[in-house]
């Protein structure tokens, strides 16, 4: 009988990253190529052209000698291959190699830039440097990744998180990318709050801007104007409550009522989220503005003078509730569907009526979803830029104040940074208030046991107001979108209302030529760019968000609270600040991606990732840990458990993350307006340009086309992702999926 031992067998993941590190160092262009998405460098002088040469070739030609110290940490892991994982030296070698390699990459990347040394003290110590370096390319990126995962494997080998390679690697990966693409750019932006006119740092400068009356004034108590901080706080609280209530109403109508047109209602709730926010604002102005159709009708009917009641808190509140209710619905629908019917049936068996069952069983189990829905509505309202810009009037909020501080005549980065810090404080306060409300109670309802129960209908006393609320809001949403479509087919909005399709023809003209189809419409370039960028960003956003949610709900590790804070930070900062901070951070080495499509993809990933995190947390809170434990007991590792057990039960959360990240990439404007370039122009920036040129017809037509494209994309994602298979009965007694 032959005995097979695996103690000295090297882990295949370790071998993979050792090989990847050497490939990145010896074969791939070390510095960034002109177009990341193409591989023209393969036939453009590679590997001996200075612009496309790997690090090993550059060193062989006597250039970029500061890359030579990376060779020892690439060699060191080879000595770990022959040692068993239980050998302390195995983990130590990997930790030293990964840590030194990453540290040196960061040090030389920040220390040497486009003009040689980037710090005066380096020049004073070593003298002028006659060479320079650009931002990292394929080779540097893959080599850095190899060092990172060699380090995490070394940590795992020393027993961190029970020695789980997948979990430790996932934690290290998320920490690394959040540090690079959230903390680093935001830190560069926030340091501006302390910068003096002479270029130094002073706390007095910060305090003078922080204590400004325009920020904290309470003039509204005496009939004047309140500061932007209080305006934003009161608005965000109101929007958070309103969107959570409406989102729950829609979720209950879809899952707990006998309403015949559930699918149509479900589709309608998605409409506002796939619409550029300023378009909803323009539609509201057309309805309720000073010359709006509804305003003029009632003014003539009642014989009163039209007013500007829409502009200010009221108008922004209506527009934001329209825009952000779908977010609450997407989070809550999975939670409401996930409540175990058997628990509700048990309550009814104990003679509880429908109202008692809903109040004492169903609603308490929905608390994670309610808390997450409120948090997302609160943060979205705080960070919203488009609606306050269109409907704000004299009602100042933090996001627009930041925008004008950056792009206005004053150009005060310090004031913008102070405003961002105040906004962050409010957001984190809501975050911790949510955690305190949820407490440490368990909300698990989906276990490994079969559950073929039926969700009970809502009690009549609740069903009537919920149905009336949902249908009223749905009717209002329909009216708003009818006005949007109407505005796209009139000659000149508000002046000449004769019907025409010229705006669509101008934007999306297609001609047949000798070379085939020619996309001659003015909007095609930005349209295809937007589709590609959104399609690349959406699955990456969902993947990072759900892996992060898995780590937060299923794993215990040091610094978990700080880890969760980091994943939510990008969502708490307005897009305007994200855009400017990305320009400041990524316009120079070591990460030089300004003006490329990569910076757009990265900004979308980290701007929208928290939705996947919160949706994943809300859904995973209902999955019993015994599911994971059973899989691990049967011999599966953490990666196999996550892929084969957890993910199939997270389809509502996956769908929420995919839909939200895709449509937000298609409709985002606040960060995009700073990051687009001539080669990578996005749809929303093109539409804003048309609005600035008073070409409202083309802008509305383009927006309407985007709405229909995203509706089709949402339907396709629904088909691709599918629904959770739990095998429950329908109200008619047959078994179905939920």
C-alpha positions in Angstrom: 0.0 0.0 0.0 1.4 3.4 -1.0 1.0 6.3 1.5 0.7 9.7 -0.1 1.9 12.7 2.0 1.1 16.3 1.1 3.0 18.0 3.9 5.9 19.0 1.6 3.7 19.7 -1.4 3.8 23.4 -2.3 0.4 25.1 -2.4 -0.6 25.7 -6.1 -1.6 29.2 -5.3 1.9 29.9 -3.9 3.5 28.6 -7.1 1.1 30.7 -9.2 2.1 34.0 -7.5 5.8 33.2 -7.6 5.5 32.7 -11.3 3.3 35.8 -11.7 5.9 37.9 -10.0 8.7 36.8 -12.3 6.5 37.2 -15.4 5.6 40.8 -14.4 9.3 41.6 -13.7 10.8 39.9 -16.7 8.3 39.9 -19.6 5.6 42.6 -19.3 6.0 46.4 -19.7 6.9 47.8 -16.4 5.6 51.3 -17.0 2.2 52.3 -18.3 1.5 51.9 -22.0 -0.5 54.5 -23.9 -3.7 52.5 -24.2 -4.2 50.0 -21.4 -7.0 48.2 -23.2 -5.0 47.3 -26.3 -1.8 45.3 -26.8 -0.2 47.2 -29.7 3.0 47.3 -27.6 3.6 43.7 -28.6 4.5 44.9 -32.1 5.8 48.3 -31.2 9.3 47.7 -30.1 8.7 45.3 -27.1 10.6 44.2 -25.2 13.7 46.4 -25.9 11.9 49.7 -26.5 12.4 52.0 -23.5 8.6 52.8 -23.3 7.5 49.1 -23.2 10.5 47.3 -21.7 10.1 45.0 -18.7 12.0 45.8 -15.5 14.6 43.1 -16.1 15.4 44.4 -19.6 15.7 48.0 -18.3 18.1 46.8 -15.7 20.0 44.9 -18.4 20.4 48.1 -20.4 21.7 49.9 -17.3 18.5 52.0 -16.8 16.2 52.4 -13.8 18.7 50.9 -11.4 16.3 51.6 -8.5 14.3 48.5 -9.6 17.2 46.1 -8.8 16.3 45.7 -5.1 13.1 43.9 -6.2 15.1 40.9 -7.4 15.9 39.5 -3.8 12.2 39.4 -2.7 11.4 37.6 -5.9 14.1 35.0 -5.3 13.3 34.5 -1.5 9.9 32.7 -1.9 11.6 30.0 -4.0 13.3 28.8 -0.7 9.8 28.4 0.9 8.7 25.9 -1.7 10.7 23.1 -0.2 9.5 23.7 3.3 6.3 22.3 4.9 3.7 24.9 5.7 4.0 24.0 9.4 7.7 25.2 9.3 7.9 28.7 10.9 10.5 29.6 8.2 8.0 28.9 5.4 5.7 31.8 6.6 8.6 34.0 7.6 10.2 33.8 4.2 7.0 34.7 2.4 6.2 37.6 4.9 9.7 39.1 4.5 9.6 38.8 0.7 6.1 40.2 0.3 6.6 43.0 2.8 10.0 44.2 1.5 8.9 43.9 -2.1 5.7 46.0 -1.5 7.5 48.5 0.7 10.2 49.1 -1.9 7.7 49.4 -4.8 5.8 52.0 -2.8 9.0 53.9 -1.7 10.5 54.1 -5.2 7.2 54.8 -6.8 6.5 57.9 -4.6 10.2 58.9 -4.3 11.0 59.1 -8.1 8.6 60.8 -10.5 8.4 62.6 -13.8 11.3 65.0 -13.0 13.5 62.7 -10.9 13.3 62.8 -7.1 10.0 64.1 -5.9 11.2 65.3 -2.4 13.8 68.0 -1.7 15.4 65.9 1.0 16.1 63.1 -1.4 17.8 65.5 -3.8 19.9 66.9 -0.9 20.9 63.4 0.2 21.7 61.9 -3.2 22.0 64.8 -5.6 20.1 65.5 -8.8 18.7 62.4 -10.5 19.3 62.4 -14.3 16.6 59.8 -14.9 12.8 59.7 -14.3 9.9 57.2 -14.3 6.3 57.1 -15.2 3.3 55.4 -13.7 3.1 51.7 -13.2 2.1 49.4 -16.1 1.2 45.7 -16.5 4.5 44.5 -15.1 4.5 46.7 -12.0 0.9 45.9 -11.3 1.3 42.1 -11.5 4.5 42.1 -9.5 2.9 44.3 -6.8 0.0 41.9 -6.7 2.4 38.9 -6.4 4.2 40.6 -3.4 0.8 41.3 -1.8 -0.4 37.7 -2.0 2.9 36.2 -1.0 2.7 38.4 2.1 -0.9 37.2 2.9 0.1 33.6 2.3 2.9 34.0 4.8 0.5 35.5 7.3 -1.9 32.6 6.8 0.9 30.1 7.2 1.7 31.7 10.6 -1.9 30.9 11.7 -3.8 34.2 11.0 -7.6 33.6 10.7 -7.1 29.9 11.3 -4.6 29.7 8.5 -7.2 30.2 5.8 -5.4 31.3 2.6 -8.5 32.5 0.8 -9.8 34.6 3.7 -6.4 36.2 4.5 -5.8 36.9 0.8 -9.2 38.5 0.4 -8.7 40.7 3.5 -5.3 41.8 2.2 -6.6 42.4 -1.3 -9.5 44.6 -0.1 -7.3 46.5 2.3 -4.8 47.2 -0.4 -7.2 48.4 -3.0 -9.3 50.5 -0.6 -6.0 52.1 0.7 -4.9 52.9 -2.8 -8.1 54.1 -4.3 -10.0 55.5 -1.3 -7.8 56.5 1.5 -4.9 57.8 -0.5 -6.8 60.2 -2.8 -9.1 61.4 -0.1 -6.1 62.0 2.2 -4.5 64.1 -0.5 -7.7 66.1 -0.8 -8.3 66.6 2.9 -4.7 67.8 3.6 -5.7 70.8 1.5 -7.9 71.9 4.5 -4.8 72.9 6.4 -2.8 74.4 3.5 -1.9 78.1 3.7 -1.5 80.5 0.8 2.2 80.1 1.2 2.0 76.3 0.9 2.6 75.5 4.5 0.1 73.9 7.0 -1.8 75.7 9.7 -4.7 74.6 12.0 -5.9 78.3 12.1 -6.7 78.1 8.4 -8.8 75.0 9.1 -10.6 76.5 12.0 -11.5 79.7 10.1 -13.1 77.7 7.4 -14.7 75.1 9.7 -16.4 77.7 12.0 -17.8 79.7 9.1 -21.4 80.9 9.5 -22.3 79.7 6.0 -21.6 76.2 7.3 -23.2 76.2 10.8 -25.5 79.3 10.8 -29.0 78.9 12.3 -30.6 81.9 10.6 -33.5 79.7 9.5 -34.8 79.9 13.1 -35.4 83.6 12.6 -36.6 83.6 9.0 -33.2 83.7 7.3 -31.0 80.9 5.9 -29.4 78.0 7.7 -25.9 76.8 7.1 -25.2 74.1 4.5 -24.4 71.6 7.2 -27.8 71.8 8.9 -29.6 71.9 5.6 -27.9 68.7 4.4 -28.5 66.9 7.7 -32.2 67.7 7.9 -32.7 66.8 4.2 -30.8 63.5 4.5 -32.8 62.4 7.6 -36.1 63.2 5.9 -35.0 61.4 2.6 -33.7 58.4 4.5 -37.0 57.9 6.4 -39.1 58.5 3.3 -37.2 56.2 1.0 -37.1 53.4 3.6 -40.9 53.6 4.1 -41.6 53.8 0.4 -39.1 51.0 -0.4 -40.7 48.8 2.3 -44.2 49.6 0.9 -43.2 48.5 -2.6 -41.5 45.4 -1.2 -44.6 44.4 0.8 -46.9 45.0 -2.2 -44.7 42.8 -4.3 -44.3 39.9 -1.8 -47.2 40.1 0.7 -50.2 41.2 -1.3 -52.5 39.8 -4.0 -51.9 42.8 -6.2 -52.4 41.7 -9.8 -49.7 43.9 -11.5 -46.7 43.1 -9.3 -44.3 42.8 -12.1 -45.2 46.2 -13.6 -44.9 47.8 -10.2 -41.5 46.1 -9.6 -40.3 47.4 -13.0 -41.6 50.9 -12.2 -39.5 51.1 -9.0 -36.4 50.7 -11.1 -37.1 53.6 -13.4 -35.8 56.5 -11.2 -32.5 54.8 -10.5 -31.7 54.4 -14.3 -32.3 58.1 -15.0 -29.7 60.9 -14.8 -30.7 62.8 -11.7 -30.8 66.3 -13.3 -33.4 64.9 -15.8 -35.8 64.2 -13.0 -35.2 67.7 -11.7 -36.0 69.2 -15.2 -39.2 67.1 -15.4 -40.3 68.4 -12.0 -39.6 72.0 -13.1 -41.7 71.4 -16.2 -44.5 70.2 -13.9 -44.2 72.4 -10.9 -41.9 75.2 -11.8 -42.9 78.8 -12.0 -44.2 78.2 -15.6 -44.9 74.5 -15.0 -48.0 73.0 -16.4 -49.5 72.0 -13.0 -48.5 75.3 -11.4 -50.1 77.4 -14.2 -53.2 75.2 -14.2 -53.9 75.7 -10.5 -52.9 79.3 -10.6 -55.5 80.0 -13.3 -58.1 77.8 -11.6 -57.7 79.5 -8.2 -56.8 83.0 -9.5 -53.5 83.1 -7.6 -50.0 84.1 -8.6 -47.6 81.2 -9.4 -44.8 80.9 -6.9 -41.3 79.3 -6.8 -42.3 76.8 -4.1 -40.5 74.0 -5.8 -37.0 75.4 -5.5 -35.4 74.6 -2.2 -35.9 71.9 0.4 -39.3 70.7 -1.0 -38.1 70.3 -4.6 -34.8 68.5 -3.6 -36.7 66.3 -1.2 -39.2 65.2 -3.9 -36.5 64.6 -6.5 -34.3 62.7 -4.1 -37.1 60.5 -2.9 -38.0 59.7 -6.5 -34.3 58.9 -7.3 -33.4 56.9 -4.2 -36.5 54.9 -3.3 -35.4 52.2 -5.8 -32.2 51.8 -3.8 -34.2 51.1 -0.6 -36.5 48.7 -2.6 -33.5 46.7 -4.1 -32.1 46.3 -0.6 -35.4 45.5 1.1 -36.9 43.1 -1.5 -34.3 40.4 -0.8 -34.7 40.8 3.0 -38.5 40.7 2.9 -38.4 37.6 0.6 -35.8 36.0 2.9 -38.0 36.1 6.1 -38.8 32.4 6.8 -42.5 31.7 6.1 -42.3 28.8 8.6 -41.7 31.3 11.5 -44.7 33.4 10.4 -46.8 30.2 10.1 -45.7 29.2 13.6 -47.0 32.5 15.0 -50.3 32.0 13.3 -50.5 28.5 14.6 -50.2 30.0 18.1 -53.4 32.0 17.3 -51.6 35.3 16.5 -53.6 37.3 13.9 -51.9 38.7 10.7 -51.2 42.1 12.3 -49.6 40.5 15.4 -47.6 38.2 13.2 -46.3 41.1 11.0 -45.5 43.4 14.0 -43.9 40.8 16.3 -42.3 38.4 13.8 -41.9 39.7 10.3 -41.0 43.4 10.9 -38.3 42.7 13.6 -36.6 40.2 11.2 -36.5 43.0 8.6 -34.5 45.3 10.8 -31.1 44.7 9.0 -32.7 45.6 5.7 -34.5 48.7 7.1 -31.3 49.9 8.8 -29.3 49.4 5.6 -32.0 51.0 3.4 -32.0 54.1 5.7 -28.2 54.3 5.8 -28.0 54.2 2.0 -30.8 56.8 1.5 -29.1 59.1 4.1 -25.7 58.8 2.4 -27.1 59.2 -1.1 -28.9 62.4 -0.1 -25.8 63.7 1.5 -23.7 63.0 -1.6 -26.3 63.9 -4.2 -25.1 66.7 -6.5 -27.5 66.8 -9.6 -30.8 67.5 -7.8 -29.6 70.3 -5.5 -27.8 71.9 -8.5 -31.1 72.0 -10.5 -33.6 72.6 -7.7 -31.6 74.1 -4.8 -32.4 77.7 -5.3 -31.2 79.5 -2.1 -31.1 76.2 -0.2 -27.4 75.4 0.2 -26.2 71.9 0.8 -22.8 70.5 1.3 -22.4 68.7 -2.1 -23.1 71.9 -4.2 -21.0 74.0 -1.9 -18.1 71.7 -2.4 -18.7 71.8 -6.2 -18.7 75.6 -6.3 -15.7 75.8 -4.0 -13.8 73.6 -6.5 -15.0 74.8 -9.9 -16.2 78.3 -9.0 -14.3 81.5 -9.3 -12.9 81.1 -5.7 -11.3 77.7 -6.4 -10.8 77.0 -2.6 -9.7 73.4 -2.2 -9.3 74.0 1.5 -13.0 74.9 2.0 -14.0 72.0 -0.2 -12.0 69.7 2.1 -13.5 71.1 5.3 -17.0 70.6 3.9 -16.1 67.1 2.9 -14.9 66.4 6.5 -18.3 67.7 7.9 -20.2 65.5 5.5 -18.1 62.5 6.5 -18.8 63.1 10.2 -22.6 63.1 9.5 -22.3 59.9 7.5 -20.3 58.1 10.0 -22.7 59.2 12.8 -25.5 57.6 10.8 -23.4 54.5 10.3 -22.8 54.0 14.1 -26.4 54.9 14.9 -27.4 52.1 12.6 -25.1 49.6 14.3 -26.4 50.6 17.8 -30.0 50.1 16.6 -29.3 46.6 15.2 -27.3 45.6 18.3 -25.9 42.1 18.5 -29.2 40.3 17.9 -29.5 37.4 15.4 -31.7 37.9 12.4 -31.1 34.4 10.8 -34.1 32.9 9.1 -32.6 30.8 6.3 -31.0 27.6 7.6 -29.9 24.4 6.1 -33.4 22.9 6.7 -36.1 22.8 4.1 -38.7 25.6 4.2 -41.7 25.2 1.9 -43.9 27.7 3.8 -46.0 30.5 2.3 -45.6 34.2 3.2 -48.9 35.4 4.7 -50.7 38.3 3.2 -50.5 41.7 5.0 -53.3 42.5 7.5 -56.0 44.6 5.9 -55.4 47.5 8.2 -51.9 47.6 6.8 -52.5 46.5 3.3 -54.8 49.4 2.4 -52.5 52.3 3.3 -49.4 50.5 1.9 -51.2 49.8 -1.4 -52.5 53.4 -1.6 -49.1 54.8 -0.8 -47.3 52.6 -3.3 -49.8 53.2 -6.1 -49.9 57.0 -5.5 -46.2 57.2 -5.7 -46.2 54.9 -8.8 -48.7 57.2 -10.5 -46.6 60.2 -9.7 -43.5 58.5 -11.1 -45.4 57.6 -14.3 -46.4 61.3 -14.8 -42.8 62.4 -14.3 -41.6 60.0 -17.0 -44.3 60.9 -19.4 -43.1 64.5 -19.2 -39.5 63.3 -19.8 -40.5 61.4 -23.0 -42.7 64.3 -24.1 -39.8 66.7 -23.7 -37.7 64.6 -26.0 -40.2 64.8 -28.9 -41.1 68.5 -28.9 -39.4 71.1 -31.1 -38.4 73.5 -28.3 -39.3 72.7 -24.7 -41.7 75.3 -23.3 -41.7 77.5 -26.4 -42.6 75.4 -29.5 -44.4 72.2 -28.5 -44.9 70.8 -32.0 -43.9 67.1 -32.2 -40.6 66.1 -33.9 -38.0 63.3 -33.9 -35.1 65.5 -35.0 -33.4 65.3 -31.6 -33.2 61.5 -31.8 -32.0 61.7 -35.4 -29.3 64.2 -34.5 -28.1 62.1 -31.6 -28.4 58.6 -33.1 -28.2 58.8 -36.8 -27.0 55.6 -38.6 -26.0 55.6 -42.3 -25.1 52.8 -44.6 -21.9 53.4 -46.6 -19.5 51.5 -48.7 -17.6 50.4 -45.6 -20.8 49.2 -43.9 -22.7 50.8 -41.0 -21.5 54.3 -40.0 -22.5 55.6 -36.6 -22.8 59.3 -37.6 -25.0 60.5 -34.7 -23.5 63.1 -32.4 -24.0 60.9 -29.3 -22.6 57.5 -30.5 -19.0 58.0 -29.3 -20.0 58.8 -25.7 -22.8 56.2 -25.8 -20.4 53.3 -26.7 -17.8 54.5 -24.3 -20.4 54.6 -21.5 -21.7 51.1 -22.2 -18.1 49.6 -22.2 -17.0 51.4 -19.0 -20.3 50.4 -17.2 -20.1 46.8 -18.4 -16.5 46.5 -17.1 -17.2 48.2 -13.8 -20.4 46.5 -12.8 -19.2 42.9 -12.3 -16.0 44.1 -10.6 -18.0 46.3 -8.3 -20.4 43.4 -7.4 -17.5 41.0 -6.8 -15.5 43.3 -4.5 -18.7 44.3 -2.6 -19.9 40.8 -2.0 -16.5 39.4 -1.0 -16.2 42.3 1.4 -19.7 41.5 2.8 -18.7 37.9 3.2 -15.6 38.9 5.2 -17.6 41.2 7.4 -20.4 38.8 8.2 -18.6 35.4 8.3 -15.1 36.1 9.5 -13.6 37.5 12.7 -10.3 39.3 12.5 -8.4 42.2 14.1 -9.4 45.6 12.8 -12.8 44.5 11.5 -14.5 47.7 12.4 -11.9 49.8 10.7 -12.1 47.5 7.7 -15.9 48.1 7.4 -15.3 51.9 7.9 -12.9 51.9 5.0 -15.3 50.1 2.6 -18.0 52.7 3.3 -15.8 55.8 3.1 -16.0 56.3 -0.6 -19.8 56.3 -0.5 -19.8 59.0 2.2 -17.8 61.5 0.1 -19.5 63.5 -2.6 -18.7 62.6 -6.2 -17.3 66.1 -6.8 -14.6 65.4 -4.1 -13.9 61.9 -5.5 -13.4 63.4 -8.9 -11.0 66.1 -7.8 -9.1 63.9 -5.4 -8.6 61.3 -8.1 -7.1 64.0 -10.4 -4.7 65.1 -7.6 -3.7 61.6 -6.7 -3.5 59.9 -10.1 -2.1 62.5 -12.3 1.5 61.6 -11.4 3.4 58.4 -10.6 3.2 55.8 -9.2 -0.4 55.4 -10.3 -0.7 57.6 -13.4 -4.2 57.0 -14.9 -5.8 60.4 -15.4 -7.4 60.8 -18.8 -7.7 57.0 -19.3 -10.7 54.7 -19.1 -9.1 53.0 -16.1 -9.7 56.0 -13.8 -13.4 55.9 -14.7 -13.7 52.2 -14.0 -11.9 52.6 -10.7 -14.0 55.5 -9.6 -17.2 53.6 -10.3 -16.0 50.5 -8.5 -15.2 52.3 -5.3 -18.0 54.8 -5.5 -20.7 52.1 -5.9 -19.0 49.2 -4.0 -20.8 50.0 -0.6 -24.2 49.1 -2.2 -22.9 45.6 -2.9 -21.5 45.5 0.7 -24.7 46.6 2.4 -27.0 44.4 0.2 -24.7 41.4 0.8 -24.6 42.1 4.6 -28.4 42.4 4.7 -28.8 39.1 2.9 -26.0 37.2 4.6 -27.4 38.1 8.0 -30.3 35.7 7.3 -28.1 32.8 6.3 -27.3 30.4 9.2 -23.6 29.9 9.9 -24.3 26.1 10.0 -24.4 26.2 6.2 -20.8 27.3 6.2 -19.8 24.9 9.0 -21.4 21.9 7.2 -19.5 22.6 4.0 -16.2 23.0 5.9 -16.9 19.8 7.8 -17.4 17.9 4.6 -13.9 18.9 3.4 -14.5 22.1 1.4 -12.3 25.1 1.9 -13.5 28.7 2.4 -13.3 29.5 -1.3 -15.3 26.5 -2.3 -17.9 27.2 0.4 -18.2 30.8 -0.6 -18.6 29.9 -4.3 -20.9 26.8 -4.1 -23.0 27.5 -0.9 -23.1 31.2 -0.1 -23.2 32.8 -3.6 -26.2 30.8 -4.9 -28.2 32.0 -1.9 -27.2 35.6 -2.5 -28.8 36.1 -5.9 -31.0 39.1 -4.8 -27.9 40.8 -3.4 -25.9 40.0 -6.5 -28.7 41.4 -8.7 -28.9 44.5 -6.5 -25.1 45.1 -6.8 -25.0 44.5 -10.5 -28.0 46.6 -11.3 -27.0 49.5 -9.1 -23.4 49.6 -10.2 -24.2 49.3 -13.9 -26.9 52.0 -13.9 -25.0 54.4 -11.7 -22.0 54.1 -14.0 -24.3 55.0 -16.8 -25.9 58.0 -15.0 -23.2 59.3 -12.7 -22.2 62.9 -13.2 -20.6 64.5 -10.1 -17.3 62.6 -10.3 -17.4 61.9 -14.0 -17.4 65.6 -15.0 -13.8 65.9 -13.7 -12.5 62.6 -15.0 -13.7 62.4 -18.6 -11.3 63.1 -21.5 -11.5 63.7 -25.2 -11.0 60.0 -25.8 -13.3 58.8 -23.0 -16.3 61.0 -22.9 -19.3 59.7 -20.9 -23.0 60.1 -21.7 -23.8 62.3 -18.7 -21.0 64.7 -19.4 -22.1 65.0 -23.0 -25.7 65.6 -21.8 -24.6 68.3 -19.4 -22.7 69.9 -22.3 -25.9 70.0 -24.3 -27.8 71.5 -21.4 -25.1 74.2 -21.0 -25.6 75.0 -24.8 -29.4 75.2 -24.2 -30.0 72.2 -26.4 -32.5 70.7 -24.0 -34.3 68.6 -26.7 -31.1 66.6 -27.6 -30.2 66.3 -23.9 -33.7 64.9 -23.0 -33.7 62.6 -26.1 -30.3 61.2 -25.2 -31.5 60.6 -21.5 -34.7 58.9 -22.7 -32.6 56.6 -24.9 -30.4 55.7 -21.9 -33.5 54.9 -19.8 -34.6 52.3 -22.4 -31.1 50.9 -22.8 -30.8 50.4 -19.1 -34.2 48.9 -18.7 -33.1 46.2 -21.2 -29.9 45.8 -19.3 -31.7 45.3 -16.0 -34.0 42.7 -17.6 -31.0 40.9 -19.0 -29.2 40.9 -15.6 -32.3 39.5 -14.0 -32.3 36.6 -16.5 -28.6 35.9 -16.1 -28.5 36.0 -12.3 -31.8 34.2 -11.7 -33.5 33.9 -8.4 -32.9 32.1 -5.1 -34.0 28.5 -5.2 -35.6 27.7 -1.8 -38.6 25.7 -3.0 -41.6 27.3 -1.3 -45.2 26.8 -2.0 -47.4 29.5 -3.8 -50.7 30.7 -2.5 -52.3 28.0 -4.7 -50.4 25.2 -3.0 -47.9 24.4 -5.8 -44.2 24.6 -5.2 -42.2 27.5 -6.7 -39.0 29.5 -6.3 -38.4 32.7 -4.4 
